[in-house]
Amino acid sequence: MERFAIEELKRWKEKPDRKPLVLMGARQVGKTWLMKEFGRQCYKNTAYISFYNNSKMKQVFDSDYDIKRIIPYLNIEVGFSITPEDTLIIFDEIQNAPKAFESLKYFCEEVPQYHIIAAGSLLGVALHQGVSYPVGKVELLNLYPLSFREYLCAIGEKPLSDALLTKDFKLIDAFSEKYIYHLKNYYFVGGLPEAVESFRLNTDYNAVRQIQNTILAQYKGDFGKHAGANELHRINMIWESIPMQLAKENKKFFFGKIKAGARSSEFELAIQWLTDSGLVYKVNRVNEPHVPLAAYKDFSAYKLFVVDIGLLGAMSELDAKSIINGNTLFVEFKGALAEQYVLQQIVCDTSYTPYYYGSEKATFEQDFLIQKEMDVVPIEVKAEGNVRSQSLKAFYEKYHPKKSVRFSLLPYCNQDWMENIPLYAICAL
């Protein structure tokens, strides 16, 4: 399976001022596989150490941060001598060993010649629970579920994936039927590696859904193991309400939909836990679309999306026929899936931070906003090819952005005021 993040790891390897790298990402997005595959491709040896149920190695770091003392212990654990020139050291599930995480500072300062990567599925949660972050001594890389382009590569359609990067829409639109076919499958399968690999091998939708349901059960198991007792119930309520919240026409998260009289202050820690774990994306509202967008962020209004579109379908119990062929029962949820998909691709396949536009008194909202250099770009999402861009037009007439974008299943079109980009070509943004 091809993961584009491996190119980032290769660039990291060659940096003269390289620091230990921390790979962040939700459970089941493929962090362990990526680190090992990087070691296999680029190093003579890979020293893999997992801190999951490994109290012996955890204790090695508990007494002090003397790296000269620690390295012999690592040698014994992996069964060979670690050499800085040709060995990749991997610390996996490092959230289980806070002292090992803190030791990265000393690897950076005392032995920068060693190549070391650390990862942990709930590391973001651990950092908010007292684990000391080695500020300025590590580099960060986020790993997400497979993007649509990565999915195309995984199922044997690399030429289709590569064509999207050319932005040659005469070429791309010539194969729109193939792109749309694979896009609808991606809506169901999503980008979690185990689900993608199962679909690649067997094209069995039932097997994919079984994998997704198992992963959802594992996530809920993590809630019970790692969240505080006071927050567990609220975490479950937030998590289970996201499909219903996204099905609304106004996708702003309303706490009153969870229970009558609920207030945001009751659920702040639960939402923080879910975002720290990488399971939820939080997209804040911007009340005024001006640069820099971050300065106009409304912390009290936001949309919540889940980590993977395939999991959203599983949580909503949508069957493959509904998603791929469509039916009257599915009409209202198409918009939710399309927005989830667009958000996911913006996060994993572009460098932009997504927001959305609206206010308590606004007569229209804009699905997403991004900042491109010194310009604000409004984005409207349409699930199919039957489109009316009323909100986008209203935004354009009020604020006159240099560029406005609509994602839909229509072919590429660049009008005077708006650019229509096919949903399968979000990387062209």
C-alpha positions as CSV (number, residue, x, y, z in Angstrom):
1,M,0.0,0.0,0.0
2,E,1.4,3.4,-1.0
3,R,1.2,6.2,1.6
4,F,2.3,9.6,0.4
5,A,3.6,10.5,3.9
6,I,6.6,8.2,3.3
7,E,8.0,11.0,1.1
8,E,7.8,13.3,4.1
9,L,9.8,10.7,6.1
10,K,12.4,10.5,3.4
11,R,12.9,14.2,3.5
12,W,13.1,14.1,7.2
13,K,15.9,11.5,7.0
14,E,18.0,13.7,4.9
15,K,17.7,16.9,6.9
16,P,21.0,18.0,8.4
17,D,19.2,19.4,11.5
18,R,16.9,16.5,11.9
19,K,15.2,16.1,15.3
20,P,13.3,13.1,16.6
21,L,10.0,12.8,14.7
22,V,6.6,12.3,16.4
23,L,3.9,10.7,14.2
24,M,0.5,11.7,15.3
25,G,-2.8,10.1,14.2
26,A,-5.9,8.2,15.3
27,R,-5.9,4.5,16.0
28,Q,-6.0,2.3,12.8
29,V,-4.8,4.9,10.4
30,G,-1.6,2.9,9.7
31,K,1.1,4.6,11.8
32,T,2.9,1.4,12.8
33,W,2.9,0.0,9.2
34,L,4.2,3.3,7.8
35,M,7.1,3.5,10.3
36,K,8.1,-0.1,9.7
37,E,7.8,0.3,5.9
38,F,9.9,3.4,6.0
39,G,12.6,1.5,8.0
40,R,12.4,-1.4,5.5
41,Q,12.9,0.9,2.5
42,C,15.4,3.4,3.8
43,Y,17.6,1.7,6.6
44,K,19.7,-1.4,7.0
45,N,18.1,-2.1,10.4
46,T,14.9,-1.2,12.2
47,A,14.8,-1.2,16.0
48,Y,11.1,-1.5,16.8
49,I,10.1,-1.1,20.4
50,S,6.5,-1.0,21.5
51,F,5.5,0.2,25.0
52,Y,2.2,-1.6,24.9
53,N,2.1,-4.0,27.8
54,N,5.9,-3.6,28.0
55,S,6.6,-2.6,31.6
56,K,10.3,-3.8,31.3
57,M,11.1,-1.2,28.6
58,K,9.0,1.5,30.3
59,Q,11.1,1.0,33.5
60,V,14.3,1.6,31.5
61,F,13.3,5.3,31.1
62,D,11.9,5.8,34.6
63,S,15.2,6.3,36.5
64,D,17.0,8.9,34.3
65,Y,17.5,10.2,30.8
66,D,21.1,9.0,30.4
67,I,21.1,8.0,26.7
68,K,24.4,6.2,26.9
69,R,22.8,4.0,29.6
70,I,19.6,3.6,27.7
71,I,21.0,2.5,24.3
72,P,22.4,-0.9,25.6
73,Y,19.0,-1.7,26.9
74,L,17.5,-1.0,23.5
75,N,20.1,-3.2,21.9
76,I,19.1,-6.1,24.1
77,E,15.4,-5.6,23.5
78,V,15.8,-5.6,19.6
79,G,18.5,-8.2,19.5
80,F,21.2,-6.3,17.6
81,S,23.5,-3.3,18.1
82,I,21.8,0.0,17.1
83,T,24.1,2.1,14.9
84,P,23.2,5.7,14.3
85,E,24.1,5.7,10.6
86,D,21.9,2.9,9.4
87,T,19.3,2.1,12.1
88,L,15.8,3.5,12.5
89,I,14.7,3.5,16.1
90,I,10.9,3.3,16.5
91,F,9.1,3.9,19.8
92,D,5.5,2.8,19.3
93,E,2.6,3.3,21.7
94,I,4.7,5.8,23.4
95,Q,1.8,7.4,25.3
96,N,2.1,4.4,27.6
97,A,5.6,5.5,28.6
98,P,5.7,9.2,29.4
99,K,9.3,9.2,30.4
100,A,10.3,7.6,27.1
101,F,8.4,10.4,25.4
102,E,10.2,13.0,27.4
103,S,13.6,11.3,26.6
104,L,13.2,12.5,23.0
105,K,14.5,15.9,24.2
106,Y,17.8,14.2,25.3
107,F,18.0,12.2,22.1
108,C,17.8,15.5,20.3
109,E,20.3,17.3,22.4
110,E,22.9,14.6,23.2
111,V,22.8,12.1,20.3
112,P,21.3,13.9,17.3
113,Q,23.0,11.4,15.0
114,Y,20.3,8.7,15.9
115,H,17.3,8.5,13.7
116,I,14.2,8.1,15.9
117,I,10.5,8.1,15.3
118,A,7.8,7.9,18.0
119,A,4.1,7.3,17.7
120,G,1.0,6.6,19.8
121,S,-2.6,6.4,19.0
122,L,-3.7,8.4,22.0
123,L,-0.6,10.5,22.4
124,G,-2.7,13.7,21.9
125,V,-4.8,12.7,24.9
126,A,-1.8,11.9,27.0
127,L,-0.3,15.3,26.3
128,H,-3.4,16.8,28.0
129,Q,-3.0,14.5,30.9
130,G,0.3,15.7,32.2
131,V,2.9,14.2,29.8
132,S,5.6,16.8,29.3
133,Y,6.0,17.8,25.7
134,P,9.6,18.3,24.5
135,V,9.1,21.7,23.1
136,G,11.4,22.6,20.2
137,K,13.1,19.2,20.4
138,V,10.9,17.1,18.1
139,E,9.2,17.4,14.7
140,L,5.6,16.5,14.1
141,L,3.9,14.7,11.2
142,N,0.2,13.9,11.1
143,L,-1.1,10.8,9.5
144,Y,-4.7,10.5,8.4
145,P,-6.8,7.8,6.7
146,L,-5.9,7.2,3.0
147,S,-6.9,10.2,0.8
148,F,-8.9,9.5,-2.3
149,R,-5.7,9.6,-4.3
150,E,-4.0,7.1,-2.0
151,Y,-7.1,4.9,-2.2
152,L,-6.9,4.9,-6.1
153,C,-3.3,3.8,-5.8
154,A,-4.2,1.1,-3.3
155,I,-6.8,-0.5,-5.6
156,G,-4.5,-0.5,-8.6
157,E,-5.6,2.8,-10.3
158,K,-2.4,4.8,-9.9
159,P,-2.6,6.4,-13.4
160,L,-6.0,7.9,-12.3
161,S,-4.4,9.2,-9.1
162,D,-1.5,10.7,-10.9
163,A,-3.7,12.3,-13.5
164,L,-5.4,14.4,-10.8
165,L,-2.1,16.1,-10.0
166,T,-1.7,17.3,-13.5
167,K,-4.8,19.5,-13.2
168,D,-5.3,18.8,-16.9
169,F,-9.1,18.7,-16.7
170,K,-9.5,17.7,-20.4
171,L,-7.7,14.5,-19.4
172,I,-9.4,14.2,-16.0
173,D,-12.9,14.8,-17.3
174,A,-12.5,12.2,-20.0
175,F,-12.5,9.6,-17.3
176,S,-15.1,11.1,-15.1
177,E,-17.3,8.0,-15.0
178,K,-14.4,5.9,-13.6
179,Y,-13.6,8.6,-11.0
180,I,-17.2,8.8,-9.9
181,Y,-17.5,5.0,-9.7
182,H,-14.4,4.8,-7.5
183,L,-15.5,7.9,-5.5
184,K,-18.8,6.2,-4.5
185,N,-16.9,3.1,-3.4
186,Y,-14.5,5.4,-1.4
187,Y,-17.6,6.9,0.3
188,F,-18.4,3.4,1.6
189,V,-15.0,1.9,2.1
190,G,-13.3,5.1,3.5
191,G,-9.6,5.4,4.0
192,L,-8.7,3.1,7.0
193,P,-6.0,0.8,5.7
194,E,-7.5,-2.5,6.9
195,A,-10.8,-1.7,5.2
196,V,-9.1,-0.6,1.9
197,E,-6.9,-3.7,1.8
198,S,-9.9,-6.0,2.4
199,F,-11.8,-4.3,-0.4
200,R,-8.8,-4.4,-2.8
201,L,-8.5,-8.2,-2.2
202,N,-12.2,-9.2,-2.2
203,T,-14.5,-6.3,-3.3
204,D,-16.7,-7.5,-0.5
205,Y,-18.8,-4.7,1.0
206,N,-20.1,-6.8,3.9
207,A,-16.5,-7.7,4.9
208,V,-15.6,-4.0,4.8
209,R,-18.5,-3.1,7.0
210,Q,-17.6,-5.8,9.5
211,I,-14.1,-4.4,9.7
212,Q,-15.5,-0.9,10.2
213,N,-17.8,-2.0,13.0
214,T,-14.9,-3.8,14.7
215,I,-12.9,-0.6,14.6
216,L,-15.8,1.4,16.0
217,A,-16.0,-1.1,18.8
218,Q,-12.3,-0.7,19.5
219,Y,-12.7,3.1,19.6
220,K,-15.4,2.8,22.1
221,G,-13.2,0.4,24.1
222,D,-10.6,3.1,24.1
223,F,-13.2,5.5,25.6
224,G,-13.7,3.1,28.5
225,K,-10.0,2.4,29.1
226,H,-8.5,5.9,28.8
227,A,-11.2,8.5,29.5
228,G,-12.1,9.5,33.0
229,A,-15.3,8.0,34.5
230,N,-16.9,11.5,34.6
231,E,-16.3,12.1,30.9
232,L,-17.1,8.6,29.5
233,H,-20.8,9.1,29.2
234,R,-20.4,12.6,27.6
235,I,-17.8,11.3,25.1
236,N,-20.2,8.5,24.0
237,M,-23.0,11.0,23.6
238,I,-21.0,13.4,21.5
239,W,-19.5,10.5,19.3
240,E,-22.9,8.9,18.7
241,S,-24.6,12.2,17.9
242,I,-22.3,13.3,15.1
243,P,-24.1,11.5,12.2
244,M,-27.4,13.0,13.3
245,Q,-25.8,16.5,13.6
246,L,-24.3,16.2,10.1
247,A,-27.7,15.1,8.6
248,K,-29.2,18.5,9.6
249,E,-29.3,21.3,7.0
250,N,-27.5,23.5,9.4
251,K,-24.6,21.3,10.5
252,K,-23.5,23.5,13.4
253,F,-23.2,21.3,16.4
254,F,-26.3,21.8,18.6
255,F,-26.0,20.4,22.2
256,G,-29.8,20.5,22.5
257,K,-30.0,17.7,20.0
258,I,-28.1,15.5,22.5
259,K,-30.4,16.2,25.4
260,A,-32.8,18.9,26.4
261,G,-31.2,21.9,28.0
262,A,-27.6,20.7,27.4
263,R,-24.9,23.4,27.4
264,S,-21.6,23.4,25.6
265,S,-19.7,23.8,28.9
266,E,-20.9,20.3,29.9
267,F,-19.3,18.7,26.9
268,E,-16.1,20.8,26.4
269,L,-13.8,18.2,27.9
270,A,-15.5,15.3,26.0
271,I,-15.0,17.1,22.7
272,Q,-11.4,17.9,23.6
273,W,-10.8,14.2,24.3
274,L,-12.2,13.2,20.9
275,T,-10.2,15.8,19.0
276,D,-7.0,15.0,20.9
277,S,-7.5,11.3,20.1
278,G,-7.7,12.2,16.4
279,L,-11.2,10.7,16.1
280,V,-13.0,14.0,15.5
281,Y,-12.3,17.0,13.3
282,K,-13.5,20.3,14.7
283,V,-14.2,23.0,12.1
284,N,-14.8,26.4,13.7
285,R,-17.1,29.1,12.4
286,V,-15.8,32.4,11.2
287,N,-18.1,35.3,11.6
288,E,-16.2,37.7,9.4
289,P,-14.3,36.3,6.3
290,H,-11.2,38.3,6.6
291,V,-7.4,37.5,6.6
292,P,-6.2,36.0,8.8
293,L,-9.1,33.7,9.3
294,A,-7.8,32.4,12.6
295,A,-8.2,35.8,14.1
296,Y,-12.0,35.7,13.4
297,K,-12.6,32.2,14.7
298,D,-15.7,31.8,16.8
299,F,-14.8,29.3,19.5
300,S,-18.4,28.7,20.5
301,A,-19.7,27.6,17.1
302,Y,-18.3,24.7,15.1
303,K,-19.1,21.5,13.1
304,L,-17.8,18.1,14.2
305,F,-16.8,15.5,11.6
306,V,-15.5,12.0,12.3
307,V,-12.0,10.7,11.3
308,D,-13.2,8.7,8.3
309,I,-16.0,8.8,5.8
310,G,-16.3,5.0,5.9
311,L,-16.8,5.0,9.6
312,L,-19.5,7.7,9.3
313,G,-21.4,5.4,6.9
314,A,-21.0,2.5,9.4
315,M,-22.2,4.7,12.3
316,S,-25.2,5.7,10.3
317,E,-25.9,2.1,9.2
318,L,-25.9,3.1,5.5
319,D,-25.7,0.0,3.2
320,A,-23.5,-0.1,0.1
321,K,-26.5,0.0,-2.3
322,S,-27.8,3.3,-0.7
323,I,-24.4,5.0,-1.0
324,I,-23.4,3.7,-4.4
325,N,-26.7,3.6,-6.2
326,G,-28.7,6.2,-4.2
327,N,-32.3,6.0,-3.1
328,T,-35.0,8.3,-1.7
329,L,-34.1,7.4,1.9
330,F,-30.5,8.5,1.2
331,V,-31.2,11.9,-0.3
332,E,-31.0,13.9,2.9
333,F,-27.7,12.2,4.0
334,K,-25.9,12.7,0.7
335,G,-24.9,16.2,1.7
336,A,-23.5,15.0,5.0
337,L,-21.3,12.4,3.3
338,A,-20.2,14.9,0.7
339,E,-19.2,17.4,3.3
340,Q,-17.4,14.8,5.4
341,Y,-15.5,13.7,2.3
342,V,-14.5,17.2,1.3
343,L,-13.4,18.0,4.8
344,Q,-11.4,14.8,5.0
345,Q,-9.6,15.6,1.7
346,I,-8.8,19.2,2.6
347,V,-7.3,18.0,5.8
348,C,-5.2,15.1,4.4
349,D,-4.5,16.2,0.8
350,T,-4.0,20.0,1.1
351,S,-2.1,22.4,3.3
352,Y,-5.2,24.5,4.2
353,T,-7.0,24.8,7.5
354,P,-10.8,24.6,6.9
355,Y,-13.3,26.9,8.6
356,Y,-16.9,27.7,7.7
357,Y,-18.8,31.0,7.5
358,G,-21.9,32.0,9.3
359,S,-23.3,34.0,12.2
360,E,-26.3,33.9,14.4
361,K,-28.1,36.5,12.2
362,A,-26.7,35.4,8.8
363,T,-29.3,34.5,6.1
364,F,-26.9,32.0,4.5
365,E,-23.8,29.9,5.5
366,Q,-20.8,28.8,3.5
367,D,-19.8,25.2,3.8
368,F,-16.1,25.9,4.1
369,L,-13.6,28.7,4.0
370,I,-9.9,28.5,3.5
371,Q,-7.1,31.0,3.4
372,K,-5.0,30.9,0.3
373,E,-2.1,33.2,0.8
374,M,-3.8,36.6,1.5
375,D,-7.2,35.7,0.1
376,V,-10.2,34.0,1.6
377,V,-11.7,31.3,-0.6
378,P,-15.3,30.3,0.0
379,I,-16.2,26.6,-0.8
380,E,-19.6,25.2,-1.5
381,V,-20.2,21.4,-1.5
382,K,-22.8,19.8,-3.7
383,A,-23.3,16.0,-3.5
384,E,-24.2,15.5,-7.2
385,G,-24.4,17.3,-10.5
386,N,-27.8,19.1,-9.9
387,V,-26.5,22.3,-8.4
388,R,-27.8,25.7,-7.3
389,S,-25.1,27.8,-5.7
390,Q,-27.3,30.3,-4.0
391,S,-25.2,30.5,-0.8
392,L,-22.0,30.8,-2.8
393,K,-23.5,33.5,-5.0
394,A,-24.8,35.4,-2.0
395,F,-21.3,35.2,-0.4
396,Y,-19.7,36.4,-3.6
397,E,-22.0,39.4,-4.0
398,K,-21.5,40.5,-0.4
399,Y,-17.7,40.0,0.0
400,H,-16.4,39.8,-3.7
401,P,-13.7,37.2,-3.1
402,K,-11.1,36.8,-5.8
403,K,-11.9,33.1,-6.1
404,S,-15.0,31.0,-5.2
405,V,-15.0,27.2,-5.4
406,R,-17.8,24.7,-5.8
407,F,-17.2,21.0,-5.5
408,S,-19.8,18.8,-7.3
409,L,-19.9,15.9,-9.7
410,L,-20.1,18.3,-12.7
411,P,-17.0,18.5,-15.0
412,Y,-14.5,21.3,-14.4
413,C,-15.7,24.7,-15.2
414,N,-14.2,28.1,-14.6
415,Q,-16.8,30.9,-14.7
416,D,-16.2,34.6,-14.1
417,W,-17.1,34.4,-10.5
418,M,-16.8,30.7,-9.5
419,E,-14.6,27.7,-10.3
420,N,-16.4,24.3,-10.3
421,I,-14.0,21.5,-9.4
422,P,-15.1,17.8,-9.5
423,L,-15.4,16.2,-6.1
424,Y,-12.8,13.6,-7.1
425,A,-10.2,16.4,-7.8
426,I,-10.1,18.2,-4.5
427,C,-6.3,18.0,-4.6
428,A,-6.5,20.6,-7.4
429,L,-7.7,23.1,-4.9
